[in-house]
């Protein structure tokens, strides 16, 4: 059986660069996912707020005419 420590070597310059690029791409994707989630959250909140205000206005109109 091969010892893991024996196989592990110092990464080459190309490997370090590849990891760096890969990490940057993952970070960018994570931020993109976060931005999408935030946008969906805010749009949903605004929709719910508009529905609530419409219900409140309708309820206020009923009490004034009664």
N, C-alpha and C positions, 0 to 999 in steps of 0.2 A: 504494500500500500504506500502511496506517495504522500509524504507529509505536505500539508498545505503551505506551511511556511517555506518549504524548500522551493515550491513552484512560484511563489510570489516574488516578483522582482520590482524594482523601481520602474514606474511607468515611463515610457518614452515620451519625447516631446509631442509626437503625433497623438499618442493616447491622451495626454493631458489636454491638448487642444480639443480633441474630440469630446472629452468629458465636459470641458468648459462650454462648448457650443451646445451640447445636449442639455446641460443644466439651464442654460439661457433659454433654450426653446421650451423646456418644461415650465420655467418660471413665467414665460410669456403666455403660455397656454393657461396656466393657473390664473393669471391676472385677467385673461380674456373670459374665462369661466366666471370669475368673480364679478366682472363688469356686467356680464349677461344676467347673472342672478340679481345684482343690484338694480338693473334696469327693469327687470320683470317685477321685482318687489315694489319699486316706486310706481310703476304703471298700475299695478293691482291696487295699491294704496289709494291712488288718485281716483280710480274707478269706484272703489268702495266709498270714498269720501263723497263723490258726486251722488251716488245712490242714497247715502245717508242724508245729505242735504236736501235731496228731492223728497224723501220721505218726511223729513221734518217740515219742509215747506208745505207739503200736502196736509200734514197733520195740523199745522198752524192755521191753514186756510179753513179747515173743517171747524175748528174751535171758534174762529171769528164769525162764521156764518151761522152757527148754531145758537 
